[in-house]
Amino acid sequence: MNQVSDKKHAISGIVVLGLLAISWIWGLKFAPTEEHMGEVYRIIYLHVPSAFTAFFSAFVLLVVSIWALIKKNSPAALIAKASAEVGLIFTILTLATGSIWGRPTWGVWWDWDARLTTTLILALLYCGYLILYSSLHAGPQRNKICAALGILIAADIPIIYKSVTWWRTLHQPPTLMRRGESTMAPEMLNALLFAMAVMIVVGAYLVYQRYKNLEISEDLERLSYQQTP
């Protein structure tokens, strides 16, 4: 990368961090307090955006996995690996913040609730993808196998989201993507939607940066093989 490109990436990173700071300040400081849960509910501005960013990563993984199956010589495999890494981070963050939220509201850190369980499965699938990617030799065969697993990972997302309506769970029913108007107050809803949008931008930025790092790493590895006598 040249200096101009590096400068653009640095500026975009600063902008993303600034937006993230604004979303957290809005949610933690200026959004109204929830009537029943009190201040503890404010973790929603990290928990829900993290969950949707994990879902976004799975969607990217689905698209690039299909791309990898259709077109062999493409950067899809590297983008898929970057998406899985970022998706794993945000899935773990979702589980951690959910446990922190669950302790004062449900009285337990963990329960084998349908949504918790299916989200844990998502984290394990992301881990499995990364382990599989690292254990196989680079080439079309690895790309095909990982692409198939990437599609399977994406199939878990609608199960996670619909789990609260398909089974009896501790989680409340959907408040955003539901029939009729949202049950949240407009002031809370606007702050949450902004936080979700910003966190997805953060996820997209991390996927792109990680993809570029993986690309550079592969180029360096290729050059080292060529220089080996």
N, C-alpha and C positions, 0 to 999 in steps of 0.2 A: 504494500500500500504506500502511496505517496503521502507527502505531508498535508496536502489539501484534503485528501480522503480521510486521513486520521483526524484532522481538525473538524470535519463535518460530523464524524462519528462521535467525537468528544462533545460537540455542541448538542447533538441529538440526545446523547446520554444525559447531559445536564438538564435539558428540557423535560425529558421523561422523569427524572428524579424530582424536578420542580413540580410537575403535575401530580406526582405521587404524594409529595409533601402537602400540597394543597388539598388533595382528597382526604388525607388523614386528619388534617387540621379541621376541615369542614365537618367530618364525621365525629371526631372526638371532642371538638370544642363548641361548634355552632349548631349542630343538629339537636333537635329537642330530645329530652329524656323520655324513654319509653315508660308508660304509666305503670305497668305491672312488674317488669324486670328491673327497672331503674337503670343505673349507669352501666351495669354489666352487659347490657344489650349492645353497647357500642362496639363490641368486638365483631358485630355483624359487618362492619365496614372493612374488615380484613378477611373474615371468614368466607362470606359469600363471594366477594370478588376473586379470592384465591380459588374457590371451587369452580367458578366459571372460566377462569384462566386455565385450570387443569383440563376442563372440557374443551376449551379452545385449542389447547395443545394436542388433544386427541383428534380433533377435527383436522388440524394441519397434518397430523400423522396419517390419518385416513387418506387425505388427498394425495400426499406425496408417496404413500405406499401403493396406491393405484397407479400413480405416475411411474413408479419404479417397475411395476409389472408390465406396463405398456411400452415404456421406452427404457432400454437397458443402459445405454450410455448417457446418463443424466446425473445431476447432483442430488437426485431425490433421496438416495440412501443417507447422505450426510445431513440433509435437512431433517429427515426422519429421526436420525439419532439425536440431533439437537432438540427436536420437538419432544422426544421421549424424556430426555434429561430435564428439560424445563417443566414438562408435565409432572414428572416425579416430584420435583421440588415443590410445586404448588399443591399437589395432592397431599404430600406430607404436611404442608402448612395448613391445608384444610382440615386434616385430621387433628392436628395439634390444637388449632384454635377452636375446633369443635369440642374437643375434650375440656379445654379451659372454660368454654361457655357452658358445657353440660354439667360441670361440677356444681355450680351454685343453682342452676335451674332444675336439673334432674336429680341431684344429690349423688351422682356417680361420675367418675372420670370416663368410663367406657361402659357401653351396653351393646350386646349383639343385636342392635337395631338394624333393620333392613338397609337403611341408607348408609349407616356406618359400615356395615359389612361389605356392601357393594363398593363403597369408596375405598375400603381397605383392599379389596380385590383389585381395584384399579391401580393402586400403588404397587401391589405385587406383580401385576401384569407389566407395568412400566419397568420394574426391576428385572423381570424375566426378559424383557426385550433387550435391555442394555447388557445383561449377562450373555444372552444368546449372540448379540452383535459382536461382543468382545471375544467370544470363544470360537467363532467360526472364521475361516480364512476369507479374506476379501475376495469378492468376485460375484458373478451373477447368481450363484447358488445361495450365498448368504443374503443377497438382496431379496431374492424370492421368498425365502423362509421368513426373514424379518418383516417383509411386506405383508405376508399372510397374518403374522402376529399383530402387526400394526392395525389391520382391519378388524381383527378380533377385539383389540383394545377399544377401538371406537364404538364397537357394538355394546360395550358395557355402559356407555354414557346415558342412553335413553333408559336403561334399566335403573341406573342410579336416580335419575330425575323422577321417574314414575314410581319408584319404590314406595313413596309415601301415600300413593293412592292405590297401589296394587295390594299392599300389605298393611296391617296395623302396625304403626311405628310410633316412637316417641316424638319424632319430628312433626312439626306443624305442617298442614297442607300447603301447596304452593301459594305464594303471595304475589309473585311477579308475573309469571307466565301462566295465567289462569283465565277462565271465562269471567267476563265482567271486569269491574275495576279492581285495582289492587286494594288490599286491606290496610296498607300502610298509609300513614299521614303523608301528604304531599311533601312536606319539608324533609321527612326521613327518606322518602322514596327518591327524591331528586339527588340527595347526598349519596344514596346507595348506588343509583344508576351511574352517577359521575365516577364513583369509586370503582365500579365494575369496568366502565369504559377505560379508565386510566390503567387498571391492573392488566387488562387484556393488551393494551399498548405496551406495557412493561414486558409482558410475556412474549409478544411479537418481537420486541427489541432484543430480548435475551436469546430467542431462537435464532435471529439473524446473526447476532454477534458470535454465538457459539458455532453456527454453521461456518462463518468466515474463519474462525479459529481452527475448526476441523479441516477446512480446505487448505489452509496454510500448513497444517501438520502433515497432511497427505502429500503435499508438494515437496516438503522438506524430506520426508521419508523416501519419496521417489527419487529425489536427487542424490540422497545418500546411497541408494542401491546402484545408481548409475555410476557413481564415483568409486564404488568398491571394486578393486582389481579382481 
